[in-house]
């Protein structure tokens, strides 16, 4: 698995933008691609030399949210990429979605439903 960030000279901007534009209405993300790339923690995933998708994290009202888009018919690979990215954060992570495939993926990663179309991966805190 290879992870690229936008600052990497090998970052696959055009591939990410194409996937974004193909799925933007389904994901319900209303910002444009350049805004997302420049204002979130954006990661592109290459597995076996093929672009699989991207994941980005962003903050709203002091909470960390995640959004991800990946090509279909590779659920296990996509799940592996998603799980890997979750290990990079030590705080609660929120996800908002109404799409069944996304819900299935986030539940497999330990997220719990906490509201309408809202899910949270709780991290244990120590005092």
Order of alpha helices (4+ residues) and beta strands (2+ residues): beta-alpha-alpha-beta-beta-beta-alpha-beta-alpha-beta-beta
